[in-house]
């Protein structure tokens, strides 16, 4: 369906929407070529078409400039499928339609009504995540603290009160190992048994890196979210920053190598993931995340407001040329970010800057009284 719709776009024809594609699905299931589709529960296939339809809608949505047209995904990475209903849990087993009862390890109690279940695979392991719905009271945040956060390459996060979350840089530690294992893979005969074993080893290494990084980000965002009702971050548009390293055909990037190195650190630090986790953890607790324009946050003096790049003579140290104020550069930036957050709250929506890091405009902009 993706292929058909992309072809239709190339031919300047309207794409097939969900209803039409679901109709085709029933025909395909009866055909010789695509008959294998009938082995899967039909709702799983429909969910897949719905996801595709949503992806096209988002891709065309002007309000979500970061969303792109859907593309083909490589088989073997992020494999998953979703059951929209008929899933139930019986003791240590989960019932999946057309598959039956499957034994599983339940990591936490299931509260509320089961809405859907997504089955995914990482390496050799299969996971099922169960989405539930239940009524809860509107949460009220336990803290009245406000903080600005500077996300960095050296440290994961620096707060405006001066505290630092170092984060784990697993890629640096494991990158050498990964490169070594990848060289080994290249020397082996493709698709041989040894090649497959080696590829398996690399998959495990990738998972290990991702887990270590995610763990560090979760620990930091939990602590920060618990202790602050309002969190101010820069709208960094990580996606744009990382995309720019490639340059374009007309304007090839001259410092690709240098930028690729920085981007690697940015990705390793998981800046977007950090924001994403803070956003939902704040929503759980009744707190708020504000995104501000990152312009000048590292050049401005947090004491007197003097803004110039000469203030930042080294990467680590900030010293103001106007008032002589000196401070750790990241802390100075975090203080500016906090101040910009107050400014956003004071004049919300008036000639303002529309944050859209998540691709959703203003989702994080619920007004909430700030405690100084
Ligand atoms: Zn100053």
Boltz pocket constraint, residues with backbone or C-beta under 6 A from the ligand:
constraints:
  - pocket:
      binder: B
      contacts: [[A, 301], [A, 302], [A, 303], [A, 304], [A, 305], [A, 306], [A, 320], [A, 321], [A, 322], [A, 323], [A, 324], [A, 325]]
      max_distance: 6.0
